[in-house]
């Protein structure tokens, strides 16, 4: 939908201010991106990919560029990990890991919509480059903390994770914030060399309020392995795009996702896996506990391109709808252009099993406890994918679901 | 016992040179022989003959004047003309939808003639004897038992309304239906004889501006069937409409309206063919079903519009809006479709489950071969309490065919205890085709239960080998396996249709293997 010229006026004004501070060489590619953004505007519900996540309301917002905020505490650093901390897109001092940060970023070929907005304003961010055969000995925790400023602000960052052949790393993208009215977009360019292996955790635990959009574009070479676990525990308007291209044969990806505990959130996960070569494997498993006034959107898509024979792919999406005000929109798509493939997908929406609940109650377990036990059991399939004990403990505690049985004998 | 004699109901495959008789007594071996003979004789689309009849055709183009002309030719009341014009004005502001997973040359709406009537019918046939014998010959070729004596001979127990280009040719069994109180007639006749019913229900399920093609249809629809089943009546026979596009450069815009009053029951069949032509022809129909309390409508379609040749030249654009409204409590609407024809199919027979405890069903087999493309599926909108829906979709892609299932299951806040079960399977034959699935689920009630399952696979080598080892030719083996794959849907079809659908499938797959 092309926007009315005056609709995006505040963005134009911001861009002008921003571009004036740049050199001519820096400005040109960003102007291209910005004009792309102006041409397409914010996507609205008439665009298939944004059917349930209309962004047209952003058009009239006035977001100031964010400013460095004084250091904030406490920050939830995990033990046994290196940390890189961004507060409103500004890097905090971290001598040990600052080599993984870059102030500049590569711009993509011209894109449209939100991606173009991100590219036009993009500042640098994480730049993790591992040479062939190297292994990050500790997991890297990258924190993105958003804090209230006086006025609504926006930030746009671009990040790079590039693993050489046989390189290995574990990275945690850790989003938290106070729920202030902000617009933040993040683009992660992930490139995995032959036989490389990346474990990527993306945890989002913001308070309701702001708008956060992330896009992870991952490209896998031969025999590379990409394991992603994505967990949303809150947030205002959240949109995650995860695009995985299995570009060479033998590449493998597993994506596990959980959204839970949110109260007034809009959580939209778009996951797309493209099988571009033969003999690749993909697994997608998302689970949602959708409560209170949360609107959950899941769009999975597996594309099997011509010639990608012997593809083995599976998509599973299961939701528990726990409240009358909540809403689930799920869509596991398949697009298949090869015949010797094994592709399955399934989606369910339901509620807690009354029989199971009655069984637990009959054994003296309080209703709330019984309910929590069942919810935890439902989420366990995803939680079990977290192979980082400290992180798992943190998420379990945030979920408020008991991991041990406590029996009380209240009437 | 299959009620198929030498003159089968919908034997669309019966090519001119075919000697095959669909005799139920034939042994399995004879069946194989028949199939082989049939396949051999049917290298080309056998329903693709053109009937040479003088036609009264409006010059191509679309404007308010054309709509007024159509309306005048049909001697329509003013409200209907206004309804058309309202739709047309809205249509002008709408854009053709592009979200479907199909790729085609856009239609030039000004090059289509919106009205074509066989000339010799100008005065309207009073009885079937008045019908142009050439027309009857056409239907004989298609195997439609139009004449009542066939019923007397015990061949058939189906009442047929035949729509040829834009005009309904004749409706059989009027008398028998009338005794039961059933109204089954061309829509244009119903407008005159039962205006209050038509005015009450027309456009009440598919609003005039529902979508681009529905708006176009509303503006220019020319014919279709009207069915009204009164309270408590179980329609004594199956009703059927047969559509055929004959004239060059015409579009077919029929409109069907079926109303089942409280406690009634009707089963309705629909079949379609078109002649073989190089250019694409547009078919944009609207079907509206209304089921009141405890009523049941079963709507079955065998769609065999000309699919174009191997290289994708010609063929029908089948852009159809079909929707059923389960308006009453405990009502039921069941769609069954076998889609083997058309170059492009864009079709989503849907159910609005408004009444408490109402039931919606959708059973579909869609096949795309050569360069056919189909984007088809259903919508189930759960509004009433304890509403139930079942979706079974079987897609078969062969050659360079592209096959998409697109389904929506929406559960609104009010739909306590709604249930849906969806199963959509795709079968790929050859490595040039594509099979796609787009299942939308939108749930706003925590007591709802939805399940969606889908698989995509090719014909298993071991199944094929098993058949081949028992002396069954590859083509028959594929046909057998495909029929097994579609069984869940075929068993929902009325008997005559089921037999025909199986054969149609075998013939449409011709050339897909080996």
Interface residues (C-beta under 8 A of the other chain):
Chain A: X48 X52 X306 X307 X309 X319 X321 X322 X323 X324 X326 X327 X328 X329 X330 X331 X332 X333 X334 X335 X336 X337 X338 X339 X340 X341 X342 X343 X344 X345 X346 X347 X348 X349 X350 X351
Chain B: X99 X101 X411 X413 X426 X428 X429 X430 X431 X432 X433 X434 X435 X436 X437 X438 X439 X440 X441 X442 X443 X444 X445 X446 X447 X448 X449 X450 X451 X452 X453 X454 X455 X456 X457 X458
